[in-house]
Amino acid sequence: MSLSPRTRQGLSLIVALGALARLVAIALHPALHPDAFFQYLEPAWKHLHGYGWMAWEWSTGLRSWLLPGYHGAWMELLGWFGLRRGEYLLLFLQVHWALVSSTMAIAAFIAGRAMTREFMGPGGEQSEGADSERAVDAGGLLAAFGCALFPTLVYFGPQTLTEVPSMILFVWGYALWVDARTRPDRESLRRGLMVGLLLSLGACIRIPNAPLALIPPLDWLLRGRFRTVLAVALAALVPIAMLGALDWATWGRPFHSAIAFIDYNFVQGRAVEHGQAPRLWYVEGIIARTGGFLLVLAVVIAVGFRRVWTWALPGLLLLAYLSTQAHKEERFVVLFWPLLLTAAAAAAAGWIARKQGKADERRSPLWWVALLVALGLLVEDGLAIAHLPDADYTGKFAVYQAQAWVGQRPDLTGLLIEDRVHLNGGYMLTSKNVPQNMLTGELVNNRLFNYAIVREGQAGAWLSARGFARVWSTPGYAVYRRGG
C-alpha cells in the first residue's frame, strides 16, 4: 500500500491521538465493569498466587481460560521484573488494551480506503488518477478518525473485557478481508489465512460475535475464490483447536466452556436472571449516542450500501440477533460502532468524490461538511458517555483505590467492604491473602476484620460507634480502622 507522505503523517497523528485519548480515559477513571475484575483478572490472580475470589461461572465451567490466561501470562512476566502489586498490574493491562485498541484506526483506514475505492470509476473499477487517490485516502483517514476518537470506543478501549480483544480482532480481520476481495489469488490466499486466524480467535474469545466470522468466507465462496475459502477454514482451525485443548486441560472436556456458555445463555435463556431490557434497547441507546446525526449516517450508508455492505451489514446483523436476547448490556454490541463508522466514512468519501468528479477535492466544501459531521458525532457521543444505558459503575474506582491503600497496611488482618464482593476489585487489588467479606453486623464484631471500606454516609457513624476510626478517604468512600 503506497501512501503519500501527507497521508502517512495524517494517519500517524490520528493513531497517536486515539492512543492518547484512551490513556486520558484511564486517568479519568472510567466506570470499570465488575466483569473486568471477577471474570478476567481475579481468576488469573488466584491461579498464580493461590488465593482470590472466584465468581460462580468458574465453578460450572461457563468461562474459558483464554483471556484470563493471557492476562495471567502478563502478570507472571511482569512479576519477573518486580511488578507484583495488583493495582500496578491493573494499570499496565489497561494501558496495554488502550494501546492495542488504538490500532483499530489503522485497520479502519485500510478498510475505508478499500471501500472508498469501490466508488471510483464506472462499476466501481479502480481509477489511477491523483484526484481519485486523494479521495481514497480521505475515505481511509475519515474512517480512522472515527474509530480512533469516537468516545464510546475510547471509553471501552482500556477495559479488560472479552468484548475489547474480540472487537480488535474482528476489525482487523474485516479490514484484511475487504482489502483482499479484489486482489489476485496469491495475495488473496495470504490474506485469507490471516482473516481466518483473526476472526476465529475473536470468535473463540467472544462467542456471540462468532456468526459474523462466517461472512467473509461466504463472500469469497460466492465469488468463486475456493482456495481462499480453504485457506480461511484451515487458519480458523488453529484457534478453535487451541480453545478445545485449553478447555480439555482446564475443564476436563474439549470445548466445555463454549458448550456451557451457549447452553446457559441461548438454550436455557438463563441470562435473563441477570437483568432484561426491551427488544429495542440497543437501538434506543444508539439513538441516544448519536442524536440527529444517526439519520445522516443512515442516509449516507443507504446511498452507498452496495459498496460498503461488507461492514454495514455485519453491524446491523450483530444488532439484530443480540436484540433478540432479553439480557442486554451496551458492551455486548461495542463491535457495532467501528463497523458503522467505517462504513459511513467510506460511503461519504466515495459519494463526495463521485459528486465532485475531477475537481480538486481538497477545496470542496463537501469535505468540510463531512468533517464537521464527524466532529459533531464525536461531541454528541461524548456528551452521552456520562449517561451510559447500563448499570452505573462510575463510583467503583474509589473502592479499588481504597482496597489498594488498605492492602499496603502492614497490620491488615481482615477487610470488610460495604459493597457486594463482585462489585469490588477482589484480592488482586489488596494483593494480600487476608479475609475479605461484605460488611455485616455479625462480622463487624469479629476482631479478625480490622479494616472496613464504606460509602460516605451513615455507615461511618455506625462503624465509629463500634470502635472504628476513619483513617483514609477518597471521593465517595472512606476507610475505617478498628481502634483507630
VEXPA-961161 format. One record per residue (C-alpha): residue number from 1; residue in three letters; x, y, z. Coordinates in Angstrom, 3 decimals, decimal comma. Layout:
R; NUM; Ala; X; Y; Z
...
END
This chain:
R; 1; Met; 0,000; 0,000; 0,000
R; 2; Ser; 1,751; 3,100; -1,286
R; 3; Leu; 0,748; 6,255; 0,558
R; 4; Ser; 1,755; 9,871; 0,159
R; 5; Pro; 3,871; 11,388; 2,964
R; 6; Arg; 0,964; 13,650; 3,948
R; 7; Thr; -1,401; 10,679; 4,247
R; 8; Arg; 1,106; 8,746; 6,347
R; 9; Gln; 1,571; 11,726; 8,632
R; 10; Gly; -2,191; 12,174; 8,950
R; 11; Leu; -2,723; 8,510; 9,818
R; 12; Ser; 0,125; 8,546; 12,345
R; 13; Leu; -1,354; 11,628; 14,013
R; 14; Ile; -4,830; 10,050; 14,185
R; 15; Val; -3,492; 6,826; 15,719
R; 16; Ala; -1,440; 8,809; 18,236
R; 17; Leu; -4,477; 10,904; 19,189
R; 18; Gly; -6,547; 7,743; 19,591
R; 19; Ala; -3,946; 6,232; 21,917
R; 20; Leu; -3,661; 9,478; 23,877
R; 21; Ala; -7,459; 9,715; 24,248
R; 22; Arg; -7,553; 6,205; 25,716
R; 23; Leu; -4,753; 6,999; 28,146
R; 24; Val; -6,640; 10,112; 29,232
R; 25; Ala; -9,716; 7,920; 29,734
R; 26; Ile; -7,693; 5,747; 32,129
R; 27; Ala; -6,511; 8,821; 34,014
R; 28; Leu; -10,137; 9,964; 34,358
R; 29; His; -11,012; 6,619; 35,977
R; 30; Pro; -13,732; 5,241; 33,701
R; 31; Ala; -16,513; 3,135; 35,162
R; 32; Leu; -14,988; -0,346; 35,193
R; 33; His; -17,492; -3,140; 34,762
R; 34; Pro; -17,283; -5,735; 37,568
R; 35; Asp; -16,679; -8,466; 34,966
R; 36; Ala; -13,387; -6,755; 34,168
R; 37; Phe; -12,202; -7,946; 37,581
R; 38; Phe; -14,038; -11,020; 38,732
R; 39; Gln; -14,202; -12,756; 35,349
R; 40; Tyr; -10,902; -11,917; 33,662
R; 41; Leu; -8,388; -10,659; 36,248
R; 42; Glu; -9,174; -12,198; 39,621
R; 43; Pro; -9,146; -15,790; 38,242
R; 44; Ala; -5,692; -15,202; 36,783
R; 45; Trp; -4,511; -13,734; 40,095
R; 46; Lys; -5,821; -16,728; 42,048
R; 47; His; -4,251; -19,193; 39,644
R; 48; Leu; -0,865; -17,526; 40,076
R; 49; His; -0,956; -16,795; 43,814
R; 50; Gly; -3,261; -19,435; 45,228
R; 51; Tyr; -5,803; -17,026; 46,716
R; 52; Gly; -8,594; -14,945; 45,237
R; 53; Trp; -12,324; -14,725; 44,775
R; 54; Met; -13,890; -16,805; 42,003
R; 55; Ala; -17,287; -15,980; 40,526
R; 56; Trp; -19,914; -18,720; 40,224
R; 57; Glu; -19,254; -19,055; 36,471
R; 58; Trp; -15,867; -20,534; 37,309
R; 59; Ser; -17,411; -23,305; 39,370
R; 60; Thr; -19,544; -24,501; 36,447
R; 61; Gly; -17,042; -24,031; 33,638
R; 62; Leu; -19,056; -21,289; 31,944
R; 63; Arg; -15,908; -19,303; 31,142
R; 64; Ser; -12,833; -20,082; 29,090
R; 65; Trp; -9,357; -19,542; 30,490
R; 66; Leu; -8,311; -17,959; 27,186
R; 67; Leu; -8,431; -14,294; 28,229
R; 68; Pro; -7,600; -14,812; 31,951
R; 69; Gly; -4,698; -16,967; 30,787
R; 70; Tyr; -3,448; -14,156; 28,575
R; 71; His; -3,740; -11,663; 31,434
R; 72; Gly; -2,064; -14,141; 33,767
R; 73; Ala; 0,863; -14,515; 31,374
R; 74; Trp; 1,436; -10,759; 31,557
R; 75; Met; 1,160; -10,861; 35,357
R; 76; Glu; 3,767; -13,611; 35,542
R; 77; Leu; 6,112; -11,852; 33,134
R; 78; Leu; 5,820; -8,521; 34,970
R; 79; Gly; 6,426; -10,345; 38,248
R; 80; Trp; 9,842; -11,345; 36,949
R; 81; Phe; 10,659; -7,636; 36,842
R; 82; Gly; 9,347; -6,984; 40,339
R; 83; Leu; 5,925; -5,632; 39,343
R; 84; Arg; 3,580; -7,661; 41,553
R; 85; Arg; 1,058; -5,330; 43,167
R; 86; Gly; -2,406; -5,720; 41,708
R; 87; Glu; -3,064; -2,005; 41,279
R; 88; Tyr; 0,007; -1,655; 39,047
R; 89; Leu; -0,862; -4,796; 37,095
R; 90; Leu; -4,349; -3,396; 36,500
R; 91; Leu; -2,892; -0,125; 35,244
R; 92; Phe; -0,494; -1,980; 32,952
R; 93; Leu; -3,280; -4,108; 31,453
R; 94; Gln; -5,473; -1,058; 30,948
R; 95; Val; -2,655; 0,746; 29,146
R; 96; His; -1,972; -2,416; 27,145
R; 97; Trp; -5,554; -2,658; 25,856
R; 98; Ala; -5,718; 1,101; 25,341
R; 99; Leu; -2,726; 0,995; 23,011
R; 100; Val; -3,748; -2,199; 21,236
R; 101; Ser; -7,308; -0,965; 20,686
R; 102; Ser; -5,969; 2,250; 19,167
R; 103; Thr; -4,581; 0,168; 16,261
R; 104; Met; -8,180; -0,271; 15,078
R; 105; Ala; -7,702; 3,129; 13,482
R; 106; Ile; -5,127; 1,584; 11,123
R; 107; Ala; -7,485; -1,274; 10,274
R; 108; Ala; -10,324; 1,195; 9,680
R; 109; Phe; -8,017; 3,199; 7,401
R; 110; Ile; -7,270; 0,093; 5,315
R; 111; Ala; -10,945; -0,828; 5,085
R; 112; Gly; -12,043; 2,750; 4,472
R; 113; Arg; -9,644; 3,071; 1,540
R; 114; Ala; -10,727; -0,253; 0,070
R; 115; Met; -14,429; 0,572; 0,233
R; 116; Thr; -13,970; 4,153; -0,979
R; 117; Arg; -12,068; 2,816; -3,982
R; 118; Glu; -15,203; 0,859; -4,917
R; 119; Phe; -16,824; 4,198; -5,764
R; 120; Met; -14,073; 5,190; -8,189
R; 121; Gly; -14,766; 4,818; -11,892
R; 122; Pro; -17,676; 3,138; -13,663
R; 123; Gly; -18,864; 0,000; -11,926
R; 124; Gly; -16,531; 0,599; -9,020
R; 125; Glu; -13,398; -0,087; -11,107
R; 126; Gln; -10,188; 1,321; -9,774
R; 127; Ser; -9,100; 4,684; -11,076
R; 128; Glu; -5,469; 5,712; -11,059
R; 129; Gly; -5,953; 9,485; -11,105
R; 130; Ala; -4,366; 11,638; -8,431
R; 131; Asp; -7,759; 13,097; -7,543
R; 132; Ser; -9,176; 9,616; -7,050
R; 133; Glu; -6,254; 8,587; -4,872
R; 134; Arg; -6,781; 11,650; -2,687
R; 135; Ala; -10,433; 10,702; -2,306
R; 136; Val; -9,479; 7,117; -1,419
R; 137; Asp; -7,007; 8,345; 1,197
R; 138; Ala; -9,615; 10,766; 2,552
R; 139; Gly; -12,070; 7,901; 2,999
R; 140; Gly; -9,463; 5,924; 4,899
R; 141; Leu; -8,491; 8,856; 7,103
R; 142; Leu; -12,122; 9,684; 7,889
R; 143; Ala; -12,718; 6,058; 8,937
R; 144; Ala; -9,539; 6,058; 11,041
R; 145; Phe; -10,590; 9,332; 12,669
R; 146; Gly; -13,914; 7,863; 13,753
R; 147; Cys; -12,507; 4,624; 15,154
R; 148; Ala; -9,667; 6,427; 16,933
R; 149; Leu; -11,676; 9,135; 18,678
R; 150; Phe; -15,313; 8,027; 18,928
R; 151; Pro; -15,872; 8,390; 22,703
R; 152; Thr; -17,640; 5,036; 23,148
R; 153; Leu; -14,647; 3,235; 21,633
R; 154; Val; -12,264; 5,369; 23,692
R; 155; Tyr; -14,258; 4,517; 26,819
R; 156; Phe; -14,257; 0,767; 26,266
R; 157; Gly; -10,753; 0,555; 24,757
R; 158; Pro; -8,794; 0,227; 28,058
R; 159; Gln; -11,180; -2,282; 29,653
R; 160; Thr; -10,100; -5,860; 30,371
R; 161; Leu; -13,286; -7,431; 28,960
R; 162; Thr; -13,656; -10,071; 26,235
R; 163; Glu; -15,542; -7,572; 24,086
R; 164; Val; -12,376; -5,491; 23,597
R; 165; Pro; -9,909; -8,057; 22,147
R; 166; Ser; -12,723; -9,688; 20,153
R; 167; Met; -13,626; -6,304; 18,643
R; 168; Ile; -9,994; -5,577; 17,764
R; 169; Leu; -9,552; -8,970; 16,089
R; 170; Phe; -12,771; -8,654; 14,096
R; 171; Val; -11,970; -5,140; 12,925
R; 172; Trp; -8,555; -6,253; 11,691
R; 173; Gly; -9,962; -9,428; 10,141
R; 174; Tyr; -12,639; -7,473; 8,290
R; 175; Ala; -10,104; -4,898; 7,134
R; 176; Leu; -7,865; -7,568; 5,585
R; 177; Trp; -10,891; -9,288; 4,020
R; 178; Val; -12,209; -6,112; 2,377
R; 179; Asp; -8,726; -5,141; 1,208
R; 180; Ala; -8,203; -8,586; -0,347
R; 181; Arg; -11,594; -9,029; -2,043
R; 182; Thr; -10,402; -7,832; -5,450
R; 183; Arg; -6,754; -8,869; -5,184
R; 184; Pro; -5,158; -11,669; -7,256
R; 185; Asp; -5,435; -15,242; -5,967
R; 186; Arg; -1,948; -15,378; -4,453
R; 187; Glu; -2,425; -12,224; -2,385
R; 188; Ser; -5,990; -13,258; -1,536
R; 189; Leu; -4,713; -16,589; -0,223
R; 190; Arg; -2,208; -14,947; 2,117
R; 191; Arg; -4,815; -12,526; 3,408
R; 192; Gly; -7,295; -15,384; 3,751
R; 193; Leu; -5,008; -17,146; 6,201
R; 194; Met; -4,803; -14,037; 8,382
R; 195; Val; -8,532; -13,376; 8,106
R; 196; Gly; -9,345; -16,921; 9,229
R; 197; Leu; -6,910; -16,730; 12,133
R; 198; Leu; -8,091; -13,319; 13,373
R; 199; Leu; -11,825; -13,922; 13,070
R; 200; Ser; -11,649; -17,383; 14,590
R; 201; Leu; -9,643; -16,127; 17,569
R; 202; Gly; -12,068; -13,226; 18,004
R; 203; Ala; -14,993; -15,667; 17,969
R; 204; Cys; -13,316; -18,002; 20,481
R; 205; Ile; -12,775; -15,085; 22,863
R; 206; Arg; -16,328; -13,758; 22,432
R; 207; Ile; -18,737; -16,461; 21,223
R; 208; Pro; -21,714; -14,117; 20,474
R; 209; Asn; -19,571; -12,491; 17,773
R; 210; Ala; -18,987; -15,851; 16,061
R; 211; Pro; -21,773; -15,566; 13,420
R; 212; Leu; -20,002; -12,537; 11,943
R; 213; Ala; -16,900; -14,663; 11,299
R; 214; Leu; -18,856; -16,584; 8,638
R; 215; Ile; -19,495; -13,587; 6,378
R; 216; Pro; -16,011; -13,197; 4,775
R; 217; Pro; -15,636; -16,894; 3,785
R; 218; Leu; -19,225; -16,935; 2,499
R; 219; Asp; -18,447; -13,877; 0,372
R; 220; Trp; -15,313; -15,499; -1,054
R; 221; Leu; -17,277; -18,694; -1,670
R; 222; Leu; -19,955; -16,857; -3,645
R; 223; Arg; -17,210; -15,105; -5,609
R; 224; Gly; -15,694; -18,460; -6,569
R; 225; Arg; -12,488; -17,987; -4,572
R; 226; Phe; -12,467; -21,590; -3,330
R; 227; Arg; -8,766; -21,739; -2,499
R; 228; Thr; -9,099; -18,627; -0,361
R; 229; Val; -12,086; -20,147; 1,452
R; 230; Leu; -9,978; -23,241; 2,154
R; 231; Ala; -7,181; -21,021; 3,498
R; 232; Val; -9,654; -19,237; 5,804
R; 233; Ala; -11,029; -22,553; 7,060
R; 234; Leu; -7,609; -24,077; 7,725
R; 235; Ala; -6,383; -20,992; 9,582
R; 236; Ala; -9,614; -20,834; 11,598
R; 237; Leu; -8,976; -24,345; 12,911
R; 238; Val; -5,914; -23,155; 14,856
R; 239; Pro; -7,730; -21,002; 17,473
R; 240; Ile; -10,612; -23,484; 17,570
R; 241; Ala; -8,226; -26,346; 18,340
R; 242; Met; -6,490; -24,166; 20,931
R; 243; Leu; -9,811; -23,429; 22,663
R; 244; Gly; -10,735; -27,118; 22,634
R; 245; Ala; -7,365; -28,173; 24,062
R; 246; Leu; -7,446; -25,427; 26,713
R; 247; Asp; -10,934; -26,443; 27,861
R; 248; Trp; -9,874; -30,078; 27,908
R; 249; Ala; -6,903; -29,228; 30,104
R; 250; Thr; -8,831; -26,923; 32,456
R; 251; Trp; -12,379; -28,324; 32,484
R; 252; Gly; -11,776; -31,939; 31,521
R; 253; Arg; -13,769; -31,802; 28,283
R; 254; Pro; -12,974; -30,217; 24,894
R; 255; Phe; -14,999; -27,034; 24,280
R; 256; His; -16,652; -27,331; 27,689
R; 257; Ser; -16,791; -23,546; 28,264
R; 258; Ala; -18,241; -22,867; 24,798
R; 259; Ile; -20,904; -25,554; 25,185
R; 260; Ala; -21,792; -24,398; 28,698
R; 261; Phe; -21,950; -20,749; 27,592
R; 262; Ile; -24,254; -21,463; 24,651
R; 263; Asp; -26,454; -23,760; 26,736
R; 264; Tyr; -26,805; -21,277; 29,605
R; 265; Asn; -27,364; -18,151; 27,526
R; 266; Phe; -29,079; -19,285; 24,335
R; 267; Val; -30,617; -22,708; 25,004
R; 268; Gln; -31,859; -22,260; 28,575
R; 269; Gly; -32,060; -18,456; 28,252
R; 270; Arg; -30,913; -18,042; 31,839
R; 271; Ala; -29,018; -14,816; 31,158
R; 272; Val; -32,339; -13,108; 31,802
R; 273; Glu; -31,756; -13,849; 35,504
R; 274; His; -29,109; -11,104; 35,439
R; 275; Gly; -31,432; -8,461; 34,057
R; 276; Gln; -33,574; -7,878; 30,997
R; 277; Ala; -34,293; -4,978; 28,683
R; 278; Pro; -36,845; -4,182; 25,940
R; 279; Arg; -36,195; -5,511; 22,442
R; 280; Leu; -35,262; -2,058; 21,089
R; 281; Trp; -32,962; -1,190; 23,997
R; 282; Tyr; -29,818; -1,250; 21,845
R; 283; Val; -31,462; 0,911; 19,172
R; 284; Glu; -32,573; 3,408; 21,800
R; 285; Gly; -29,011; 3,526; 23,120
R; 286; Ile; -27,618; 4,166; 19,643
R; 287; Ile; -30,085; 6,998; 19,113
R; 288; Ala; -29,056; 8,471; 22,466
R; 289; Arg; -25,420; 8,244; 21,415
R; 290; Thr; -25,753; 9,854; 18,022
R; 291; Gly; -28,818; 12,097; 18,203
R; 292; Gly; -29,808; 13,583; 14,862
R; 293; Phe; -26,503; 12,507; 13,334
R; 294; Leu; -27,826; 8,930; 13,182
R; 295; Leu; -30,161; 9,973; 10,371
R; 296; Val; -27,193; 11,378; 8,437
R; 297; Leu; -25,236; 8,157; 8,921
R; 298; Ala; -28,221; 6,044; 7,897
R; 299; Val; -28,804; 8,032; 4,702
R; 300; Val; -25,114; 8,011; 3,747
R; 301; Ile; -24,803; 4,249; 4,300
R; 302; Ala; -28,080; 3,537; 2,497
R; 303; Val; -26,942; 5,514; -0,570
R; 304; Gly; -23,632; 3,671; -0,747
R; 305; Phe; -24,782; 0,346; 0,717
R; 306; Arg; -23,861; -1,709; -2,350
R; 307; Arg; -20,221; -0,743; -1,900
R; 308; Val; -19,986; -0,667; 1,911
R; 309; Trp; -22,225; -3,626; 2,788
R; 310; Thr; -19,160; -5,605; 3,885
R; 311; Trp; -19,029; -3,526; 7,077
R; 312; Ala; -22,558; -2,135; 7,332
R; 313; Leu; -24,406; -5,456; 7,051
R; 314; Pro; -22,428; -7,291; 9,781
R; 315; Gly; -23,009; -4,379; 12,156
R; 316; Leu; -26,753; -4,494; 11,533
R; 317; Leu; -26,833; -8,278; 11,889
R; 318; Leu; -24,989; -8,096; 15,215
R; 319; Leu; -27,501; -5,550; 16,454
R; 320; Ala; -30,449; -7,602; 15,195
R; 321; Tyr; -29,620; -11,001; 16,641
R; 322; Leu; -28,384; -9,692; 20,001
R; 323; Ser; -31,567; -7,631; 20,296
R; 324; Thr; -33,487; -10,920; 20,426
R; 325; Gln; -31,797; -11,707; 23,758
R; 326; Ala; -33,566; -10,374; 26,847
R; 327; His; -30,340; -9,687; 28,770
R; 328; Lys; -28,634; -6,685; 27,206
R; 329; Glu; -25,563; -4,657; 28,048
R; 330; Glu; -24,001; -1,948; 25,922
R; 331; Arg; -20,619; -3,666; 25,890
R; 332; Phe; -22,150; -6,675; 24,109
R; 333; Val; -22,587; -4,651; 20,893
R; 334; Val; -19,489; -2,446; 21,068
R; 335; Leu; -18,269; -4,063; 17,807
R; 336; Phe; -21,205; -2,347; 16,091
R; 337; Trp; -19,523; 1,053; 16,318
R; 338; Pro; -16,317; 0,522; 14,285
R; 339; Leu; -18,368; -1,331; 11,657
R; 340; Leu; -20,876; 1,513; 11,409
R; 341; Leu; -18,353; 4,350; 11,481
R; 342; Thr; -16,041; 2,819; 8,877
R; 343; Ala; -18,905; 2,044; 6,507
R; 344; Ala; -20,291; 5,568; 6,884
R; 345; Ala; -16,873; 7,173; 6,341
R; 346; Ala; -16,231; 5,201; 3,144
R; 347; Ala; -19,729; 5,857; 1,806
R; 348; Ala; -19,423; 9,590; 2,487
R; 349; Ala; -15,956; 9,822; 0,905
R; 350; Gly; -16,997; 7,814; -2,137
R; 351; Trp; -20,167; 9,818; -2,677
R; 352; Ile; -18,345; 13,157; -2,343
R; 353; Ala; -15,623; 12,032; -4,761
R; 354; Arg; -18,154; 10,937; -7,363
R; 355; Lys; -20,142; 14,125; -6,858
R; 356; Gln; -17,092; 16,303; -7,387
R; 357; Gly; -15,789; 14,405; -10,390
R; 358; Lys; -12,305; 15,546; -11,321
R; 359; Ala; -12,477; 18,718; -9,259
R; 360; Asp; -9,906; 19,338; -6,572
R; 361; Glu; -11,457; 17,523; -3,622
R; 362; Arg; -9,223; 19,317; -1,184
R; 363; Arg; -11,150; 22,542; -1,872
R; 364; Ser; -14,588; 21,006; -1,919
R; 365; Pro; -16,951; 22,328; 0,769
R; 366; Leu; -18,467; 18,828; 0,967
R; 367; Trp; -15,295; 17,513; 2,598
R; 368; Trp; -15,581; 20,196; 5,257
R; 369; Val; -19,225; 19,233; 5,789
R; 370; Ala; -18,185; 15,589; 6,250
R; 371; Leu; -15,510; 16,589; 8,764
R; 372; Leu; -17,933; 18,809; 10,686
R; 373; Val; -20,474; 15,973; 10,826
R; 374; Ala; -17,744; 13,672; 12,139
R; 375; Leu; -16,772; 16,199; 14,803
R; 376; Gly; -20,419; 16,748; 15,718
R; 377; Leu; -20,902; 12,995; 16,082
R; 378; Leu; -17,912; 12,790; 18,415
R; 379; Val; -19,253; 15,663; 20,536
R; 380; Glu; -22,746; 14,128; 20,644
R; 381; Asp; -21,399; 10,774; 21,786
R; 382; Gly; -19,037; 12,445; 24,239
R; 383; Leu; -21,954; 14,245; 25,882
R; 384; Ala; -23,852; 10,951; 26,120
R; 385; Ile; -20,947; 8,946; 27,544
R; 386; Ala; -21,746; 10,130; 31,068
R; 387; His; -25,201; 8,569; 30,759
R; 388; Leu; -24,434; 5,005; 29,745
R; 389; Pro; -27,599; 2,937; 29,244
R; 390; Asp; -26,043; 0,320; 31,506
R; 391; Ala; -25,541; -0,249; 35,213
R; 392; Asp; -23,733; 2,623; 36,883
R; 393; Tyr; -20,218; 1,690; 37,955
R; 394; Thr; -18,791; 5,197; 37,843
R; 395; Gly; -18,043; 5,308; 41,586
R; 396; Lys; -16,354; 1,948; 41,828
R; 397; Phe; -12,864; 3,179; 41,082
R; 398; Ala; -12,858; 4,761; 44,539
R; 399; Val; -13,432; 1,289; 46,026
R; 400; Tyr; -10,475; -0,031; 44,039
R; 401; Gln; -8,297; 2,834; 45,284
R; 402; Ala; -9,372; 2,145; 48,860
R; 403; Gln; -8,622; -1,570; 48,501
R; 404; Ala; -5,179; -0,825; 47,144
R; 405; Trp; -4,484; 1,561; 50,034
R; 406; Val; -5,675; -0,930; 52,648
R; 407; Gly; -3,632; -3,688; 51,040
R; 408; Gln; -0,454; -1,747; 51,800
R; 409; Arg; -1,194; -1,555; 55,551
R; 410; Pro; 1,172; -3,970; 57,356
R; 411; Asp; -1,315; -4,534; 60,185
R; 412; Leu; -4,169; -5,645; 57,909
R; 413; Thr; -5,734; -8,903; 59,099
R; 414; Gly; -9,183; -8,714; 57,543
R; 415; Leu; -11,238; -6,364; 55,388
R; 416; Leu; -14,967; -5,638; 55,329
R; 417; Ile; -16,489; -3,861; 52,318
R; 418; Glu; -19,943; -2,318; 52,248
R; 419; Asp; -20,498; -3,279; 48,609
R; 420; Arg; -21,082; -6,798; 47,393
R; 421; Val; -17,969; -8,831; 46,752
R; 422; His; -18,329; -8,893; 42,978
R; 423; Leu; -18,586; -5,085; 42,887
R; 424; Asn; -15,023; -4,583; 44,106
R; 425; Gly; -11,527; -5,486; 42,943
R; 426; Gly; -11,254; -8,781; 44,778
R; 427; Tyr; -7,958; -9,950; 46,195
R; 428; Met; -5,945; -8,693; 43,263
R; 429; Leu; -6,178; -5,068; 44,388
R; 430; Thr; -5,361; -5,725; 48,029
R; 431; Ser; -2,567; -8,063; 46,880
R; 432; Lys; -2,712; -9,692; 50,280
R; 433; Asn; -4,099; -13,044; 51,406
R; 434; Val; -6,390; -11,904; 54,216
R; 435; Pro; -10,162; -12,482; 54,576
R; 436; Gln; -12,428; -10,109; 52,680
R; 437; Asn; -16,181; -10,102; 53,254
R; 438; Met; -19,222; -7,940; 52,891
R; 439; Leu; -19,851; -5,663; 55,868
R; 440; Thr; -22,438; -7,156; 58,231
R; 441; Gly; -23,410; -6,621; 61,857
R; 442; Glu; -22,077; -10,036; 62,777
R; 443; Leu; -18,682; -9,705; 61,116
R; 444; Val; -18,047; -6,156; 62,359
R; 445; Asn; -17,776; -7,662; 65,853
R; 446; Asn; -15,178; -10,176; 64,679
R; 447; Arg; -11,816; -8,681; 65,608
R; 448; Leu; -10,147; -10,519; 62,720
R; 449; Phe; -11,580; -7,781; 60,466
R; 450; Asn; -9,713; -4,628; 61,430
R; 451; Tyr; -10,385; -2,507; 58,314
R; 452; Ala; -13,612; -1,530; 56,573
R; 453; Ile; -14,389; 0,324; 53,338
R; 454; Val; -17,752; 2,098; 53,220
R; 455; Arg; -19,542; 4,739; 51,214
R; 456; Glu; -19,653; 8,195; 52,718
R; 457; Gly; -22,757; 8,396; 54,885
R; 458; Gln; -24,384; 6,689; 57,812
R; 459; Ala; -22,149; 3,609; 57,722
R; 460; Gly; -19,252; 5,704; 59,015
R; 461; Ala; -21,117; 6,734; 62,153
R; 462; Trp; -22,252; 3,128; 62,644
R; 463; Leu; -18,617; 1,930; 62,480
R; 464; Ser; -17,408; 4,696; 64,793
R; 465; Ala; -19,883; 3,538; 67,436
R; 466; Arg; -18,283; 0,099; 67,209
R; 467; Gly; -14,713; 1,142; 67,816
R; 468; Phe; -13,599; 2,058; 64,305
R; 469; Ala; -11,930; 5,343; 63,344
R; 470; Arg; -11,693; 6,983; 59,945
R; 471; Val; -8,112; 6,766; 58,636
R; 472; Trp; -8,311; 7,472; 54,895
R; 473; Ser; -10,786; 8,666; 52,296
R; 474; Thr; -11,256; 9,146; 48,587
R; 475; Pro; -14,219; 10,883; 46,911
R; 476; Gly; -17,317; 8,874; 47,777
R; 477; Tyr; -15,667; 6,271; 50,026
R; 478; Ala; -13,823; 6,134; 53,338
R; 479; Val; -11,589; 3,628; 55,116
R; 480; Tyr; -12,084; 2,868; 58,813
R; 481; Arg; -9,672; 1,020; 61,110
R; 482; Arg; -10,605; -0,803; 64,287
R; 483; Gly; -9,269; 1,128; 67,271
R; 484; Gly; -8,057; 3,993; 65,084
END
